[in-house]
C-alpha cells in the first residue's frame, strides 16, 4: 500500500520565473514523501510536479528544456548550489527550501 506521508517544503522563484507561477514568488507545498514507485522524491520529481501541478503558464519551455531545468536557471537547495547536492537526484527533506533563480534577462 502506498504511503500517504507528506513532507512540507518551500519553493521560491525569482529573476522573472515567478511570472510563470501565478506571479507568486514563494510557494509552501506539501508533497508526498515517496513517488508512485515508492522511491523517495527528488528535486527532479519536484520539477516535474511544479510543471504539472503548480505552473499555470503554458510556456513550460521557459522553465524546463528536454526534461531538465533550463540552462541559465540557478537552483539552490537550502542556500547551496544544487550542483553540490547532486542536482536533480537530491532527495527532498522536510522543510527544504528550493530556490529557482533565472539569470536570463530580456523582454
VOGUDREN-725956 format. One record per residue (C-alpha): residue in one letter; y, x, z. Coordinates in steps of 0.5 Angstrom, whole numbers, plus 2048, in hexadecimal, padded with zeros to 3 digits. Last residue first. Layout:
residu;north;east;up
A;Y;X;Z
...
This chain:
residu;north;east;up
X;852;818;7D2
X;850;81F;7D5
X;84D;822;7DA
X;846;824;7DB
X;845;827;7E2
X;842;821;7E5
X;840;821;7EC
X;83A;81E;7EF
X;839;81E;7F6
X;832;81D;7FA
X;833;81C;801
X;82C;81C;805
X;82C;817;80B
X;824;816;80B
X;821;81C;806
X;820;81C;7FF
X;81B;821;7FC
X;81F;826;7F7
X;81B;826;7F0
X;821;824;7EC
X;824;82B;7EF
X;820;82F;7F3
X;825;830;7F9
X;829;836;7F7
X;82A;833;7F0
X;82C;82D;7F3
X;833;830;7F5
X;834;82F;7FD
X;838;82A;800
X;833;826;803
X;830;826;7FC
X;835;827;7F7
X;834;826;7EF
X;839;829;7EA
X;83A;825;7E4
X;83C;829;7DE
X;835;829;7DB
X;832;821;7DB
X;82D;820;7E1
X;827;81F;7DD
X;823;81A;7DA
X;825;81D;7D3
X;82C;81C;7D5
X;82E;819;7DB
X;835;817;7DE
X;83A;816;7D8
X;833;814;7D4
X;833;80E;7D9
X;839;80B;7D5
X;837;803;7D6
X;83B;803;7DD
X;838;7FF;7E3
X;834;805;7E6
X;831;804;7EC
X;82A;801;7EA
X;827;804;7E4
X;82C;80B;7E4
X;82C;80C;7EB
X;825;80B;7EB
X;823;810;7E6
X;828;815;7EA
X;824;813;7F0
X;81E;815;7ED
X;820;81C;7EB
X;823;81D;7F2
X;81C;81C;7F5
X;818;816;7F8
X;812;818;7FC
X;80C;816;7F8
X;808;810;7F9
X;807;80E;7F1
X;80D;809;7F1
X;812;80E;7F5
X;812;80F;7FC
X;817;80F;801
X;81A;809;7FE
X;822;809;7FD
X;827;806;802
X;82E;808;7FF
X;835;809;801
X;839;80A;7FB
X;840;80E;7FB
X;844;80F;7F5
X;844;808;7F3
X;848;807;7EC
X;842;802;7EA
X;83D;808;7E9
X;83F;80A;7E2
X;846;80B;7E5
X;844;80F;7EB
X;842;815;7E6
X;849;817;7E5
X;849;81D;7E9
X;846;81A;7EF
X;83F;816;7F0
X;83C;815;7F7
X;835;814;7F9
X;834;812;801
X;82D;812;803
X;829;80D;807
X;821;80D;807
X;81C;807;806
X;815;806;809
X;812;801;805
X;80B;805;804
X;807;803;7FE
X;800;800;800
